[in-house]
Each structure stands twice: as C-alpha cells, then as structure tokens.
C-alpha cells in the first residue's frame, strides 16, 4: 500500500526443485515462518525488493507528514492542535523505524533520501492530494490511516525480521491515528449542517484515492506472486481492498454520510460489498508524478532537508566529540 508497484526483480516463480541449495534452504525457512535476519543469506532479488518496499514505506511516512503538518496551526482548538502535532510526530518516528530497517539490508539512509529527492524513489500516491479543509484531516485519519492499518497488520507477519518487528509498534500507533480521524468526522457530522457537509465533501474526495492505495488489481500486479512466495506480501491487493471496503462502509453509515459510489451495495451471496470501478488511469498518473501536489511535496521535502543541514552537521560534530572524549578517557 505504502509501496505501490514494487518490482521484485524476479521474472517468475520457481519451484523448490529448480532452486540451488542456498535458495532452497532460504525458501524452506520462509515456508516454515522462520524470520529472515539481516546477516542470513538471502536471494539478491529478495534483498532488493525489501529495500524498495521498506524505503518507499519510509518515504511515505515522511512525506505523509506534510498534508497534516500544514493544519497544525489552523486546527480549531488547542486540544486538536496537540493531538495533530503528536500524530505528525508519530509519522516521523515511523519513518525512522523503517529507514533503520532498510539500513540493515546494506543501503545507507543518505542514499535512500537522495533517491527520493532526485525523483528516483516513489512514495504512496495518496499524499499527492491536497488538504483543503479541516474535514480532510479527519478523512485522512479515518480512511488513509484505516487503509494503512489494513495493509500493515499482515506485515507484522512478513518474513523479514526487522520489518515485521517495526510494524508491530507502527500498527499500534496507527490505530490511534485512525480513531483520531474518525472522532473528527463524528464531531463534524454531529455539528451544524455546514460541518456535516464538510465531512461529506472530504469523504467524496478521499474515498477513491484511498481505495487506490492498495495498488492495482491483482491481475495487473505482476510482482505480487513472488512477494507472496517470499512472504513479504501476505494478502493480495484485492483482498485488502475488499476488507477495507467491508470495514469502512458501516462506519460511514454510522456517521450518516454517503459513500460517493452509486454502485456500492451489499452482496449477500458473497458476504461482501460490491463497489464500482476504480479509475486506475488516475493512480498511474499520480504515481508518475502528475498528481495535484507531487511537485509541491517533493520541493517541500528537499527544502526541509537543505535547511536542516546545519542540525545534522551539529549532531555529527557533537557525536564525534563525545566519542573522542570517551576514547581519551579509556
């Protein structure tokens, strides 16, 4: 979800009998649900897939601070400001956990950040949409963080140890983010007619991009099968998307607002909600850098990185000074 359309570097699935001894032993460990740790042998394609996925996830957490950070000073009360500030701080922490997990695979954080700033690395398409009103902050918490939880809970069981362990804490914090968003939406829906209309407008604009977060349909997700075999991906895009729809529609009914999908209806035979077609051209267009806020998001990140250079330099100088003192004392 936060790492859409990650290339596994593998062209086709391979049976155990077609693998070499090391690769066979690796796949047997994965099949037995034994975690793969950084110093263990792993296929190079597995390593590269993890680097791409974890780094894209980390980038998404960091870029994801921007749409909400823009509203901290404009939140309607001191309480809402404090809650939103804490949430944005959590997202920074998630990025930190994930960059650290990626570093265990032999890539430097500086290189990951450089790839993001150069436009070589991607982040989730959802963060390239604008937050026009306070209701958008509620919709992000309810829908975007709700979709994140749906995707990230299975990642707690992924085969790579550092990634799965990082996701345990991330999921706990994301659950609070989702509740915060739903609380904003509920407050608006119980307020004036104008406030409820704001909540409906936010739902109208964020619903379809939220469904796109899970990635393209399984039939078009050519690398999902290999990621599933490696247990990097536990559930398919379409399975996760259906679970999200089934969970979220009753919540909208409780709020008294309507999903912007005339084809949405309960299918008793399937035991799931049917929903209308998604505009995949929009997803691919946003991922390629042509979304409403792509350029603004990247420019803001690069500016923050450049203006924060003195902080990183000061921290490095302080660490070196402490290390020199400790060595001298020893």
Secondary structure, 3 states (H helix, E strand, C coil): CCCCCCCCCCCCCCCHHHCCHHHHHHHHHHHCCCCECCCCCCCHHHHHHHHHHHHHHHHHHHHHHHHHHCCHHHCCCHHHHHHHHHHHHHHHHHHHHHHHHHHCCCCCHHHHHHHHHCCCCCCCHHHHCCCCCHHHHHHHHHHHHHHHHHHHHHHCCCCEHHHHHHHHHHHHHHHHHHHHHHHHHHHHHCCCHHHHHHHHHHHHHHHHHHHHCCCCCHHHCCCHHHHHHCCCCCCCHHHHHHHHHHHHHHHHHHHCCCCCCCCCEEECCCCEEECCCCCHHHHHHHHHHHCCCHHHHHHHHHHHHHHCHHHHHHHHHHHHHHHHHHHHHC
